[in-house]
Amino acid sequence: MRVLHASLECYPLAKVGGLGDVVGSLPKYLTDLGCITDVILPFYDNEKVHHLEYEEIFTGSLSLGENSFDFSIRKLLSTEFGFQIYLVYQKELLYRPDVYSYEDDTERFVAFQLAVLNWVLSEEIKPDIIHCHDHHTGVIPFLVSQVDTFQSLIDIPTILTIHNAQYQGQFSYDKLDYIPQFDLHNIGLLDWDHCINPLATGIKCAWTVTTVSPSYMEELQHQANGLEGLLTHEKAKCIGILNGIDHDTWDPEKDPMVIENYGVKNIVSGRKANKKWLCEEYGFNIEKPLFAFIGRLVYEKGADLLPDIITEALHHLDVNILILGSGNAEVELKLKELKETFPNSYNTYIGYDEKLSHIIYAGADFLLMPSRVEPCGLNQMYALRYGSIPIVRRTGGLKDTVIDIGDGGFGICHDKVNVQDVYNSIKRGVEFYNDQKYYRKTQKEIIKIDHSWNNSAKQYIELYKSLKQPQ
Ligand SMILES: Nc1ncnc2c1ncn2[C@@H]1O[C@H](COP(=O)(O)OP(=O)(O)O[C@H]2O[C@H](CO)[C@@H](O)[C@H](O)[C@H]2O)[C@@H](O)[C@H]1O
């Protein structure tokens, strides 16, 4: 079986968040289980992509309305990733430094999808399955099943994985001519709420839809940024499969990014070396417990609450807080300003820093995840793998992966999205930390939990084998 994953991100070549991690690791585990897995993503203008050696295997052109664009497909020669990677090189639209947030994102995403399918069309041996990720590739299932040019691909099953239903990629009917000719009687498949909605289109047209945790699948039927009705209607073909993490990249014993490596045996000294580095770098007293947050500073992650959480915690508790993230400008500014109020117990790095994130998982005592919405969440699994205690709101994948210490588990959980609940959890964290024997015993247990893709990759393979064309 050969599966082609189409995605805008794939670690380490392009990562903005969790999508990159998943597409950079699941294929490796699928390959290990005997499923030939390829990934196709755009060729970006970034340093990681520049250094790669590749072979150009296809050239073509695609049309967006009246404009036509040349593109090529580059096959990576390197075998270091554990699966085959293909890149779509398109100079005007895709060869950019960033993955998202351009004014012409609609054009970029549609062009990527058309390029992928034009190439697949030309291939003598077609993939057995096309696995799409998020709204950026949500039109592929429509193109394959409805568009005249791609008629010969109609029997290739398509899967759509929803990593985050908040983002749907809507665009107006002015751009309908970006979609090549199809039977206009079926225009409803593109529509949601009077515009073209790629996520809704993918949900309607894909043979199967997956989400990244079982709880998120349930939640989407009540809270899906307007798609609740659709997801309830399509429930029969939807399944929640919990994400895994890459145990090779995220391994405290071998991770080249951390200050000192460690395993169960030397977890205390190893983590102390990482915490020491963080405390020196950010001006903290190493004796106090260190609480950290890593992530996109957006509403879904509860990032707007962070300034008040920090203020409340540092007024009442003897702790350190470190924030790594970027996103909403107002939140970024507030977080920066707070440094003056709490110079010795709070600090922040506004930006994206992969290495720093690894050191934080390895050195912070607790990881805060006050998410409003968390389809799966990888940070809590990285935290567990590195022996840092997750403090999470019970939602989506956080609910599926973290059990509260009060229930015989290893994390700290709360139900509501408000400052008081998070503050109470931090307070519980301090009490937990002060019971060093119990705290250390728990750390030694969590580091052994297997959250790798081993289980979930098997579930994907079962799913691939069971695919049936929608009626
Ligand atoms: N400033 C920064 N510097 C360094 N590293 C940073 C960083 N900000 C974030 N990261 C890293 O990015 C990843 C974020 O993972 P999440 O699961 O929180 O992703 P996200 O919400 O983007 O993805 C969506 O997709 C994933 C994958 O399906 C779901 O788990 C998730 O719930 C859903 O919202 C982690 O590897 C984290 O360490």
The ligand as an ORCA input file, in Angstrom:
! r2SCAN-3c Opt
* xyz 0 1
  N       7.187     29.579     19.998
  C       7.512     28.304     19.830
  N       8.804     27.930     19.782
  C       9.126     26.625     19.621
  N       8.233     25.634     19.469
  C       6.939     25.967     19.493
  C       6.507     27.300     19.672
  N       5.151     27.327     19.640
  C       4.753     26.061     19.454
  N       5.836     25.241     19.375
  C       5.832     23.803     19.131
  O       4.801     23.556     18.165
  C       4.116     22.350     18.502
  C       2.715     22.725     18.913
  O       1.965     21.605     19.031
  P       0.374     21.696     19.318
  O      -0.111     20.315     19.366
  O       0.144     22.606     20.467
  O      -0.002     22.392     17.972
  P      -1.013     23.323     17.235
  O      -2.000     23.952     18.114
  O      -0.182     24.159     16.386
  O      -1.666     22.212     16.302
  C      -2.894     21.610     15.998
  O      -2.524     20.322     15.464
  C      -1.876     19.482     16.407
  C      -1.477     18.231     15.649
  O      -2.564     17.469     15.252
  C      -2.780     19.191     17.583
  O      -2.055     18.423     18.528
  C      -3.236     20.503     18.228
  O      -4.161     20.234     19.266
  C      -3.866     21.390     17.162
  O      -4.265     22.639     17.712
  C       4.932     21.707     19.600
  O       5.963     20.950     19.019
  C       5.536     22.931     20.326
  O       6.690     22.610     21.038
*
